[in-house]
Amino acid sequence: MKNDHRFFANRECEYYPCHKSGEDINCLFCFCPLYPYRDCPGNPIFKEKDGKTVKSCVDCTFPHAPQNYGKVMEYIKRL
């Protein structure tokens, strides 16, 4: 996919790809804007660490899929 306002792949980043996926990873949401929300549309898992619940998005590629750009933006707008 071509880099534009909805998709950007920084293939030169030392961490690219940050998630294992068979597709290009959208780096536009390098820090996931959905992270603060427990009920995000991605597929996070929740782990207990030092008596606290921690959200892990290590296996989530939802915000990185080019076709989900609109879904991410709509989710953020609702909040």
PyMOL Python script that loads the backbone (N, CA, C, O; Angstrom):
from pymol import cmd

cmd.read_pdbstr("""\
ATOM      1  N   MET A   1       0.845  -1.179   0.000  1.00  0.00           N
ATOM      2  CA  MET A   1       0.000   0.000   0.000  1.00  0.00           C
ATOM      3  C   MET A   1       0.890   1.242   0.000  1.00  0.00           C
ATOM      4  O   MET A   1       1.961   1.248   0.608  1.00  0.00           O
ATOM      5  N   LYS A   2       0.444   2.280  -0.679  1.00  0.00           N
ATOM      6  CA  LYS A   2       1.193   3.527  -0.795  1.00  0.00           C
ATOM      7  C   LYS A   2       1.085   4.354   0.498  1.00  0.00           C
ATOM      8  O   LYS A   2       0.020   4.410   1.113  1.00  0.00           O
ATOM      9  N   ASN A   3       2.186   4.993   0.903  1.00  0.00           N
ATOM     10  CA  ASN A   3       2.158   5.878   2.070  1.00  0.00           C
ATOM     11  C   ASN A   3       1.269   7.087   1.765  1.00  0.00           C
ATOM     12  O   ASN A   3       1.438   7.741   0.736  1.00  0.00           O
ATOM     13  N   ASP A   4       0.342   7.377   2.642  1.00  0.00           N
ATOM     14  CA  ASP A   4      -0.507   8.558   2.520  1.00  0.00           C
ATOM     15  C   ASP A   4      -1.024   8.934   3.901  1.00  0.00           C
ATOM     16  O   ASP A   4      -0.455   8.495   4.900  1.00  0.00           O
ATOM     17  N   HIS A   5      -2.093   9.740   3.991  1.00  0.00           N
ATOM     18  CA  HIS A   5      -2.572  10.201   5.305  1.00  0.00           C
ATOM     19  C   HIS A   5      -3.229   9.096   6.121  1.00  0.00           C
ATOM     20  O   HIS A   5      -3.424   9.270   7.324  1.00  0.00           O
ATOM     21  N   ARG A   6      -3.577   7.970   5.512  1.00  0.00           N
ATOM     22  CA  ARG A   6      -4.223   6.861   6.229  1.00  0.00           C
ATOM     23  C   ARG A   6      -3.264   5.703   6.516  1.00  0.00           C
ATOM     24  O   ARG A   6      -3.556   4.830   7.334  1.00  0.00           O
ATOM     25  N   PHE A   7      -2.143   5.708   5.847  1.00  0.00           N
ATOM     26  CA  PHE A   7      -1.222   4.581   5.976  1.00  0.00           C
ATOM     27  C   PHE A   7       0.212   5.053   5.795  1.00  0.00           C
ATOM     28  O   PHE A   7       0.526   5.807   4.874  1.00  0.00           O
ATOM     29  N   PHE A   8       1.074   4.593   6.695  1.00  0.00           N
ATOM     30  CA  PHE A   8       2.491   4.907   6.597  1.00  0.00           C
ATOM     31  C   PHE A   8       3.281   3.722   7.125  1.00  0.00           C
ATOM     32  O   PHE A   8       3.109   3.331   8.280  1.00  0.00           O
ATOM     33  N   ALA A   9       4.125   3.158   6.317  1.00  0.00           N
ATOM     34  CA  ALA A   9       4.969   2.046   6.741  1.00  0.00           C
ATOM     35  C   ALA A   9       6.414   2.517   6.787  1.00  0.00           C
ATOM     36  O   ALA A   9       7.001   2.837   5.753  1.00  0.00           O
ATOM     37  N   ASN A  10       6.982   2.559   7.976  1.00  0.00           N
ATOM     38  CA  ASN A  10       8.368   2.971   8.144  1.00  0.00           C
ATOM     39  C   ASN A  10       9.237   1.715   8.161  1.00  0.00           C
ATOM     40  O   ASN A  10       9.656   1.242   9.218  1.00  0.00           O
ATOM     41  N   ARG A  11       9.489   1.200   6.992  1.00  0.00           N
ATOM     42  CA  ARG A  11      10.239  -0.060   6.871  1.00  0.00           C
ATOM     43  C   ARG A  11      11.702   0.077   7.295  1.00  0.00           C
ATOM     44  O   ARG A  11      12.398  -0.926   7.451  1.00  0.00           O
ATOM     45  N   GLU A  12      12.164   1.297   7.478  1.00  0.00           N
ATOM     46  CA  GLU A  12      13.539   1.523   7.912  1.00  0.00           C
ATOM     47  C   GLU A  12      13.670   1.582   9.432  1.00  0.00           C
ATOM     48  O   GLU A  12      14.782   1.670   9.953  1.00  0.00           O
ATOM     49  N   CYS A  13      12.552   1.534  10.142  1.00  0.00           N
ATOM     50  CA  CYS A  13      12.572   1.545  11.609  1.00  0.00           C
ATOM     51  C   CYS A  13      13.216   0.254  12.118  1.00  0.00           C
ATOM     52  O   CYS A  13      12.977  -0.822  11.570  1.00  0.00           O
ATOM     53  N   GLU A  14      14.015   0.365  13.142  1.00  0.00           N
ATOM     54  CA  GLU A  14      14.679  -0.825  13.686  1.00  0.00           C
ATOM     55  C   GLU A  14      13.699  -1.819  14.289  1.00  0.00           C
ATOM     56  O   GLU A  14      14.051  -2.982  14.486  1.00  0.00           O
ATOM     57  N   TYR A  15      12.485  -1.392  14.585  1.00  0.00           N
ATOM     58  CA  TYR A  15      11.479  -2.270  15.188  1.00  0.00           C
ATOM     59  C   TYR A  15      10.456  -2.785  14.171  1.00  0.00           C
ATOM     60  O   TYR A  15       9.578  -3.574  14.523  1.00  0.00           O
ATOM     61  N   TYR A  16      10.563  -2.349  12.924  1.00  0.00           N
ATOM     62  CA  TYR A  16       9.593  -2.774  11.913  1.00  0.00           C
ATOM     63  C   TYR A  16       9.895  -4.190  11.461  1.00  0.00           C
ATOM     64  O   TYR A  16      11.049  -4.495  11.163  1.00  0.00           O
ATOM     65  N   PRO A  17       8.932  -5.040  11.400  1.00  0.00           N
ATOM     66  CA  PRO A  17       7.565  -4.864  11.855  1.00  0.00           C
ATOM     67  C   PRO A  17       7.469  -5.141  13.354  1.00  0.00           C
ATOM     68  O   PRO A  17       8.109  -6.060  13.864  1.00  0.00           O
ATOM     69  N   CYS A  18       6.676  -4.353  14.044  1.00  0.00           N
ATOM     70  CA  CYS A  18       6.564  -4.488  15.500  1.00  0.00           C
ATOM     71  C   CYS A  18       5.645  -5.638  15.886  1.00  0.00           C
ATOM     72  O   CYS A  18       5.701  -6.122  17.016  1.00  0.00           O
ATOM     73  N   HIS A  19       4.809  -6.075  14.970  1.00  0.00           N
ATOM     74  CA  HIS A  19       3.913  -7.209  15.193  1.00  0.00           C
ATOM     75  C   HIS A  19       4.126  -8.203  14.072  1.00  0.00           C
ATOM     76  O   HIS A  19       4.447  -7.819  12.947  1.00  0.00           O
ATOM     77  N   LYS A  20       3.948  -9.477  14.372  1.00  0.00           N
ATOM     78  CA  LYS A  20       4.047 -10.493  13.338  1.00  0.00           C
ATOM     79  C   LYS A  20       2.744 -10.479  12.544  1.00  0.00           C
ATOM     80  O   LYS A  20       1.658 -10.670  13.093  1.00  0.00           O
ATOM     81  N   SER A  21       2.876 -10.254  11.266  1.00  0.00           N
ATOM     82  CA  SER A  21       1.710 -10.192  10.399  1.00  0.00           C
ATOM     83  C   SER A  21       2.169 -10.517   8.986  1.00  0.00           C
ATOM     84  O   SER A  21       3.316 -10.253   8.625  1.00  0.00           O
ATOM     85  N   GLY A  22       1.294 -11.078   8.204  1.00  0.00           N
ATOM     86  CA  GLY A  22       1.624 -11.375   6.823  1.00  0.00           C
ATOM     87  C   GLY A  22       1.436 -10.168   5.927  1.00  0.00           C
ATOM     88  O   GLY A  22       1.726 -10.233   4.732  1.00  0.00           O
ATOM     89  N   GLU A  23       0.951  -9.059   6.488  1.00  0.00           N
ATOM     90  CA  GLU A  23       0.666  -7.865   5.707  1.00  0.00           C
ATOM     91  C   GLU A  23       1.564  -6.714   6.146  1.00  0.00           C
ATOM     92  O   GLU A  23       2.287  -6.812   7.138  1.00  0.00           O
ATOM     93  N   ASP A  24       1.502  -5.624   5.390  1.00  0.00           N
ATOM     94  CA  ASP A  24       2.215  -4.416   5.796  1.00  0.00           C
ATOM     95  C   ASP A  24       1.627  -3.906   7.106  1.00  0.00           C
ATOM     96  O   ASP A  24       0.424  -4.010   7.347  1.00  0.00           O
ATOM     97  N   ILE A  25       2.491  -3.358   7.941  1.00  0.00           N
ATOM     98  CA  ILE A  25       2.072  -2.795   9.219  1.00  0.00           C
ATOM     99  C   ILE A  25       1.963  -1.281   9.067  1.00  0.00           C
ATOM    100  O   ILE A  25       2.882  -0.634   8.564  1.00  0.00           O
ATOM    101  N   ASN A  26       0.835  -0.718   9.505  1.00  0.00           N
ATOM    102  CA  ASN A  26       0.630   0.717   9.460  1.00  0.00           C
ATOM    103  C   ASN A  26       1.288   1.354  10.681  1.00  0.00           C
ATOM    104  O   ASN A  26       0.852   1.146  11.813  1.00  0.00           O
ATOM    105  N   CYS A  27       2.328   2.121  10.442  1.00  0.00           N
ATOM    106  CA  CYS A  27       3.068   2.768  11.527  1.00  0.00           C
ATOM    107  C   CYS A  27       2.426   4.087  11.964  1.00  0.00           C
ATOM    108  O   CYS A  27       2.899   4.724  12.906  1.00  0.00           O
ATOM    109  N   LEU A  28       1.366   4.492  11.294  1.00  0.00           N
ATOM    110  CA  LEU A  28       0.692   5.727  11.656  1.00  0.00           C
ATOM    111  C   LEU A  28       0.292   5.713  13.128  1.00  0.00           C
ATOM    112  O   LEU A  28       0.371   6.735  13.810  1.00  0.00           O
ATOM    113  N   PHE A  29      -0.135   4.555  13.610  1.00  0.00           N
ATOM    114  CA  PHE A  29      -0.503   4.414  15.015  1.00  0.00           C
ATOM    115  C   PHE A  29       0.583   3.627  15.752  1.00  0.00           C
ATOM    116  O   PHE A  29       0.294   2.628  16.410  1.00  0.00           O
ATOM    117  N   CYS A  30       1.797   4.072  15.639  1.00  0.00           N
ATOM    118  CA  CYS A  30       2.922   3.401  16.298  1.00  0.00           C
ATOM    119  C   CYS A  30       2.625   3.244  17.785  1.00  0.00           C
ATOM    120  O   CYS A  30       2.789   2.160  18.347  1.00  0.00           O
ATOM    121  N   PHE A  31       2.190   4.326  18.415  1.00  0.00           N
ATOM    122  CA  PHE A  31       1.648   4.202  19.761  1.00  0.00           C
ATOM    123  C   PHE A  31       0.151   4.139  19.574  1.00  0.00           C
ATOM    124  O   PHE A  31      -0.455   5.084  19.069  1.00  0.00           O
ATOM    125  N   CYS A  32      -0.440   3.056  19.969  1.00  0.00           N
ATOM    126  CA  CYS A  32      -1.856   2.816  19.705  1.00  0.00           C
ATOM    127  C   CYS A  32      -2.749   3.806  20.450  1.00  0.00           C
ATOM    128  O   CYS A  32      -2.677   3.897  21.676  1.00  0.00           O
ATOM    129  N   PRO A  33      -3.590   4.547  19.726  1.00  0.00           N
ATOM    130  CA  PRO A  33      -4.507   5.469  20.391  1.00  0.00           C
ATOM    131  C   PRO A  33      -5.619   4.745  21.145  1.00  0.00           C
ATOM    132  O   PRO A  33      -6.363   5.359  21.910  1.00  0.00           O
ATOM    133  N   LEU A  34      -5.726   3.443  20.925  1.00  0.00           N
ATOM    134  CA  LEU A  34      -6.750   2.650  21.604  1.00  0.00           C
ATOM    135  C   LEU A  34      -6.248   2.052  22.910  1.00  0.00           C
ATOM    136  O   LEU A  34      -7.039   1.508  23.680  1.00  0.00           O
ATOM    137  N   TYR A  35      -4.963   2.141  23.170  1.00  0.00           N
ATOM    138  CA  TYR A  35      -4.384   1.510  24.349  1.00  0.00           C
ATOM    139  C   TYR A  35      -5.069   1.884  25.661  1.00  0.00           C
ATOM    140  O   TYR A  35      -5.271   1.007  26.500  1.00  0.00           O
ATOM    141  N   PRO A  36      -5.435   3.145  25.872  1.00  0.00           N
ATOM    142  CA  PRO A  36      -6.046   3.502  27.163  1.00  0.00           C
ATOM    143  C   PRO A  36      -7.423   2.888  27.412  1.00  0.00           C
ATOM    144  O   PRO A  36      -7.931   2.942  28.532  1.00  0.00           O
ATOM    145  N   TYR A  37      -8.028   2.308  26.380  1.00  0.00           N
ATOM    146  CA  TYR A  37      -9.411   1.842  26.498  1.00  0.00           C
ATOM    147  C   TYR A  37      -9.490   0.322  26.616  1.00  0.00           C
ATOM    148  O   TYR A  37      -9.027  -0.407  25.739  1.00  0.00           O
ATOM    149  N   ARG A  38     -10.077  -0.136  27.701  1.00  0.00           N
ATOM    150  CA  ARG A  38     -10.191  -1.565  27.968  1.00  0.00           C
ATOM    151  C   ARG A  38     -11.051  -2.267  26.923  1.00  0.00           C
ATOM    152  O   ARG A  38     -10.788  -3.417  26.574  1.00  0.00           O
ATOM    153  N   ASP A  39     -12.077  -1.580  26.421  1.00  0.00           N
ATOM    154  CA  ASP A  39     -13.007  -2.201  25.485  1.00  0.00           C
ATOM    155  C   ASP A  39     -12.693  -1.851  24.031  1.00  0.00           C
ATOM    156  O   ASP A  39     -13.608  -1.760  23.212  1.00  0.00           O
ATOM    157  N   CYS A  40     -11.450  -1.658  23.705  1.00  0.00           N
ATOM    158  CA  CYS A  40     -11.068  -1.303  22.340  1.00  0.00           C
ATOM    159  C   CYS A  40     -11.455  -2.420  21.369  1.00  0.00           C
ATOM    160  O   CYS A  40     -11.646  -3.561  21.789  1.00  0.00           O
ATOM    161  N   PRO A  41     -11.571  -2.105  20.080  1.00  0.00           N
ATOM    162  CA  PRO A  41     -11.981  -3.120  19.110  1.00  0.00           C
ATOM    163  C   PRO A  41     -10.876  -4.090  18.706  1.00  0.00           C
ATOM    164  O   PRO A  41     -11.109  -4.978  17.886  1.00  0.00           O
ATOM    165  N   GLY A  42      -9.697  -3.938  19.256  1.00  0.00           N
ATOM    166  CA  GLY A  42      -8.595  -4.858  18.957  1.00  0.00           C
ATOM    167  C   GLY A  42      -8.741  -6.150  19.746  1.00  0.00           C
ATOM    168  O   GLY A  42      -9.822  -6.453  20.252  1.00  0.00           O
ATOM    169  N   ASN A  43      -7.674  -6.900  19.851  1.00  0.00           N
ATOM    170  CA  ASN A  43      -7.711  -8.160  20.599  1.00  0.00           C
ATOM    171  C   ASN A  43      -6.605  -8.220  21.660  1.00  0.00           C
ATOM    172  O   ASN A  43      -5.736  -9.091  21.617  1.00  0.00           O
ATOM    173  N   PRO A  44      -6.652  -7.278  22.614  1.00  0.00           N
ATOM    174  CA  PRO A  44      -5.631  -7.303  23.662  1.00  0.00           C
ATOM    175  C   PRO A  44      -5.877  -8.435  24.658  1.00  0.00           C
ATOM    176  O   PRO A  44      -6.965  -9.006  24.741  1.00  0.00           O
ATOM    177  N   ILE A  45      -4.844  -8.724  25.391  1.00  0.00           N
ATOM    178  CA  ILE A  45      -5.002  -9.649  26.517  1.00  0.00           C
ATOM    179  C   ILE A  45      -4.613  -8.872  27.769  1.00  0.00           C
ATOM    180  O   ILE A  45      -3.859  -7.901  27.703  1.00  0.00           O
ATOM    181  N   PHE A  46      -5.128  -9.306  28.893  1.00  0.00           N
ATOM    182  CA  PHE A  46      -4.855  -8.631  30.156  1.00  0.00           C
ATOM    183  C   PHE A  46      -4.101  -9.585  31.062  1.00  0.00           C
ATOM    184  O   PHE A  46      -4.505 -10.730  31.261  1.00  0.00           O
ATOM    185  N   LYS A  47      -3.001  -9.095  31.604  1.00  0.00           N
ATOM    186  CA  LYS A  47      -2.135  -9.905  32.456  1.00  0.00           C
ATOM    187  C   LYS A  47      -2.014  -9.242  33.816  1.00  0.00           C
ATOM    188  O   LYS A  47      -2.140  -8.025  33.949  1.00  0.00           O
ATOM    189  N   GLU A  48      -1.770 -10.060  34.809  1.00  0.00           N
ATOM    190  CA  GLU A  48      -1.500  -9.551  36.153  1.00  0.00           C
ATOM    191  C   GLU A  48       0.006  -9.437  36.319  1.00  0.00           C
ATOM    192  O   GLU A  48       0.747 -10.379  36.041  1.00  0.00           O
ATOM    193  N   LYS A  49       0.446  -8.278  36.774  1.00  0.00           N
ATOM    194  CA  LYS A  49       1.869  -8.081  37.019  1.00  0.00           C
ATOM    195  C   LYS A  49       2.030  -7.199  38.242  1.00  0.00           C
ATOM    196  O   LYS A  49       1.532  -6.074  38.278  1.00  0.00           O
ATOM    197  N   ASP A  50       2.714  -7.705  39.222  1.00  0.00           N
ATOM    198  CA  ASP A  50       2.956  -6.954  40.466  1.00  0.00           C
ATOM    199  C   ASP A  50       1.663  -6.439  41.084  1.00  0.00           C
ATOM    200  O   ASP A  50       1.610  -5.321  41.597  1.00  0.00           O
ATOM    201  N   GLY A  51       0.624  -7.263  41.030  1.00  0.00           N
ATOM    202  CA  GLY A  51      -0.651  -6.906  41.632  1.00  0.00           C
ATOM    203  C   GLY A  51      -1.507  -5.948  40.813  1.00  0.00           C
ATOM    204  O   GLY A  51      -2.544  -5.484  41.286  1.00  0.00           O
ATOM    205  N   LYS A  52      -1.083  -5.650  39.591  1.00  0.00           N
ATOM    206  CA  LYS A  52      -1.827  -4.745  38.729  1.00  0.00           C
ATOM    207  C   LYS A  52      -2.205  -5.460  37.438  1.00  0.00           C
ATOM    208  O   LYS A  52      -1.505  -6.369  36.991  1.00  0.00           O
ATOM    209  N   THR A  53      -3.305  -5.044  36.853  1.00  0.00           N
ATOM    210  CA  THR A  53      -3.712  -5.578  35.560  1.00  0.00           C
ATOM    211  C   THR A  53      -3.074  -4.729  34.473  1.00  0.00           C
ATOM    212  O   THR A  53      -3.201  -3.505  34.469  1.00  0.00           O
ATOM    213  N   VAL A  54      -2.386  -5.395  33.551  1.00  0.00           N
ATOM    214  CA  VAL A  54      -1.678  -4.714  32.474  1.00  0.00           C
ATOM    215  C   VAL A  54      -2.255  -5.179  31.143  1.00  0.00           C
ATOM    216  O   VAL A  54      -2.443  -6.375  30.917  1.00  0.00           O
ATOM    217  N   LYS A  55      -2.531  -4.224  30.272  1.00  0.00           N
ATOM    218  CA  LYS A  55      -3.041  -4.531  28.939  1.00  0.00           C
ATOM    219  C   LYS A  55      -1.860  -4.837  28.030  1.00  0.00           C
ATOM    220  O   LYS A  55      -0.925  -4.043  27.928  1.00  0.00           O
ATOM    221  N   SER A  56      -1.905  -5.980  27.375  1.00  0.00           N
ATOM    222  CA  SER A  56      -0.857  -6.353  26.435  1.00  0.00           C
ATOM    223  C   SER A  56      -1.446  -6.425  25.033  1.00  0.00           C
ATOM    224  O   SER A  56      -2.422  -7.134  24.789  1.00  0.00           O
ATOM    225  N   CYS A  57      -0.847  -5.693  24.130  1.00  0.00           N
ATOM    226  CA  CYS A  57      -1.318  -5.648  22.753  1.00  0.00           C
ATOM    227  C   CYS A  57      -0.309  -6.304  21.805  1.00  0.00           C
ATOM    228  O   CYS A  57      -0.338  -6.068  20.597  1.00  0.00           O
ATOM    229  N   VAL A  58       0.557  -7.106  22.350  1.00  0.00           N
ATOM    230  CA  VAL A  58       1.645  -7.691  21.578  1.00  0.00           C
ATOM    231  C   VAL A  58       1.135  -8.496  20.379  1.00  0.00           C
ATOM    232  O   VAL A  58       1.812  -8.546  19.352  1.00  0.00           O
ATOM    233  N   ASP A  59      -0.019  -9.117  20.481  1.00  0.00           N
ATOM    234  CA  ASP A  59      -0.546  -9.905  19.371  1.00  0.00           C
ATOM    235  C   ASP A  59      -1.646  -9.184  18.598  1.00  0.00           C
ATOM    236  O   ASP A  59      -2.288  -9.781  17.733  1.00  0.00           O
ATOM    237  N   CYS A  60      -1.867  -7.921  18.899  1.00  0.00           N
ATOM    238  CA  CYS A  60      -2.934  -7.158  18.245  1.00  0.00           C
ATOM    239  C   CYS A  60      -2.386  -6.367  17.069  1.00  0.00           C
ATOM    240  O   CYS A  60      -1.430  -5.606  17.218  1.00  0.00           O
ATOM    241  N   THR A  61      -2.981  -6.544  15.918  1.00  0.00           N
ATOM    242  CA  THR A  61      -2.590  -5.772  14.737  1.00  0.00           C
ATOM    243  C   THR A  61      -3.744  -4.902  14.226  1.00  0.00           C
ATOM    244  O   THR A  61      -3.641  -4.314  13.150  1.00  0.00           O
ATOM    245  N   PHE A  62      -4.827  -4.817  14.977  1.00  0.00           N
ATOM    246  CA  PHE A  62      -6.014  -4.084  14.541  1.00  0.00           C
ATOM    247  C   PHE A  62      -5.712  -2.664  14.058  1.00  0.00           C
ATOM    248  O   PHE A  62      -6.087  -2.326  12.935  1.00  0.00           O
ATOM    249  N   PRO A  63      -5.045  -1.811  14.861  1.00  0.00           N
ATOM    250  CA  PRO A  63      -4.818  -0.441  14.390  1.00  0.00           C
ATOM    251  C   PRO A  63      -3.783  -0.360  13.268  1.00  0.00           C
ATOM    252  O   PRO A  63      -3.673   0.675  12.610  1.00  0.00           O
ATOM    253  N   HIS A  64      -3.041  -1.411  13.045  1.00  0.00           N
ATOM    254  CA  HIS A  64      -1.995  -1.419  12.026  1.00  0.00           C
ATOM    255  C   HIS A  64      -2.492  -1.891  10.663  1.00  0.00           C
ATOM    256  O   HIS A  64      -1.784  -1.759   9.665  1.00  0.00           O
ATOM    257  N   ALA A  65      -3.702  -2.440  10.615  1.00  0.00           N
ATOM    258  CA  ALA A  65      -4.255  -2.903   9.341  1.00  0.00           C
ATOM    259  C   ALA A  65      -4.811  -1.697   8.588  1.00  0.00           C
ATOM    260  O   ALA A  65      -5.647  -0.974   9.130  1.00  0.00           O
ATOM    261  N   PRO A  66      -4.373  -1.465   7.367  1.00  0.00           N
ATOM    262  CA  PRO A  66      -4.816  -0.286   6.618  1.00  0.00           C
ATOM    263  C   PRO A  66      -6.340  -0.141   6.542  1.00  0.00           C
ATOM    264  O   PRO A  66      -6.853   0.977   6.587  1.00  0.00           O
ATOM    265  N   GLN A  67      -7.049  -1.229   6.431  1.00  0.00           N
ATOM    266  CA  GLN A  67      -8.510  -1.167   6.305  1.00  0.00           C
ATOM    267  C   GLN A  67      -9.195  -0.751   7.604  1.00  0.00           C
ATOM    268  O   GLN A  67     -10.392  -0.464   7.591  1.00  0.00           O
ATOM    269  N   ASN A  68      -8.476  -0.711   8.723  1.00  0.00           N
ATOM    270  CA  ASN A  68      -9.082  -0.340  10.010  1.00  0.00           C
ATOM    271  C   ASN A  68      -8.874   1.122  10.383  1.00  0.00           C
ATOM    272  O   ASN A  68      -9.294   1.543  11.461  1.00  0.00           O
ATOM    273  N   TYR A  69      -8.238   1.903   9.521  1.00  0.00           N
ATOM    274  CA  TYR A  69      -8.007   3.319   9.826  1.00  0.00           C
ATOM    275  C   TYR A  69      -9.308   4.025  10.195  1.00  0.00           C
ATOM    276  O   TYR A  69      -9.371   4.706  11.219  1.00  0.00           O
ATOM    277  N   GLY A  70     -10.327   3.873   9.387  1.00  0.00           N
ATOM    278  CA  GLY A  70     -11.617   4.522   9.638  1.00  0.00           C
ATOM    279  C   GLY A  70     -12.251   4.062  10.930  1.00  0.00           C
ATOM    280  O   GLY A  70     -12.858   4.862  11.643  1.00  0.00           O
ATOM    281  N   LYS A  71     -12.119   2.778  11.245  1.00  0.00           N
ATOM    282  CA  LYS A  71     -12.689   2.235  12.482  1.00  0.00           C
ATOM    283  C   LYS A  71     -11.995   2.834  13.701  1.00  0.00           C
ATOM    284  O   LYS A  71     -12.650   3.160  14.691  1.00  0.00           O
ATOM    285  N   VAL A  72     -10.683   2.978  13.635  1.00  0.00           N
ATOM    286  CA  VAL A  72      -9.926   3.569  14.736  1.00  0.00           C
ATOM    287  C   VAL A  72     -10.360   5.019  14.931  1.00  0.00           C
ATOM    288  O   VAL A  72     -10.598   5.452  16.058  1.00  0.00           O
ATOM    289  N   MET A  73     -10.463   5.766  13.838  1.00  0.00           N
ATOM    290  CA  MET A  73     -10.842   7.171  13.937  1.00  0.00           C
ATOM    291  C   MET A  73     -12.267   7.330  14.474  1.00  0.00           C
ATOM    292  O   MET A  73     -12.523   8.236  15.267  1.00  0.00           O
ATOM    293  N   GLU A  74     -13.185   6.477  14.061  1.00  0.00           N
ATOM    294  CA  GLU A  74     -14.566   6.548  14.559  1.00  0.00           C
ATOM    295  C   GLU A  74     -14.613   6.222  16.053  1.00  0.00           C
ATOM    296  O   GLU A  74     -15.347   6.863  16.805  1.00  0.00           O
ATOM    297  N   TYR A  75     -13.844   5.242  16.479  1.00  0.00           N
ATOM    298  CA  TYR A  75     -13.797   4.875  17.892  1.00  0.00           C
ATOM    299  C   TYR A  75     -13.314   6.062  18.729  1.00  0.00           C
ATOM    300  O   TYR A  75     -13.895   6.376  19.768  1.00  0.00           O
ATOM    301  N   ILE A  76     -12.263   6.707  18.275  1.00  0.00           N
ATOM    302  CA  ILE A  76     -11.708   7.851  18.997  1.00  0.00           C
ATOM    303  C   ILE A  76     -12.705   8.999  19.035  1.00  0.00           C
ATOM    304  O   ILE A  76     -12.848   9.656  20.067  1.00  0.00           O
ATOM    305  N   LYS A  77     -13.389   9.249  17.940  1.00  0.00           N
ATOM    306  CA  LYS A  77     -14.370  10.344  17.875  1.00  0.00           C
ATOM    307  C   LYS A  77     -15.525  10.120  18.854  1.00  0.00           C
ATOM    308  O   LYS A  77     -16.032  11.079  19.435  1.00  0.00           O
ATOM    309  N   ARG A  78     -15.941   8.877  19.041  1.00  0.00           N
ATOM    310  CA  ARG A  78     -17.047   8.578  19.966  1.00  0.00           C
ATOM    311  C   ARG A  78     -16.676   8.904  21.399  1.00  0.00           C
ATOM    312  O   ARG A  78     -17.543   9.219  22.213  1.00  0.00           O
ATOM    313  N   LEU A  79     -15.409   8.830  21.707  1.00  0.00           N
ATOM    314  CA  LEU A  79     -14.958   9.064  23.074  1.00  0.00           C
ATOM    315  C   LEU A  79     -14.709  10.535  23.258  1.00  0.00           C
ATOM    316  O   LEU A  79     -14.319  10.964  24.344  1.00  0.00           O
TER     317      LEU A  79
END
""", "prot")
cmd.dss("prot")
cmd.show_as("cartoon", "prot")
cmd.util.cbc("prot")
cmd.orient("prot")
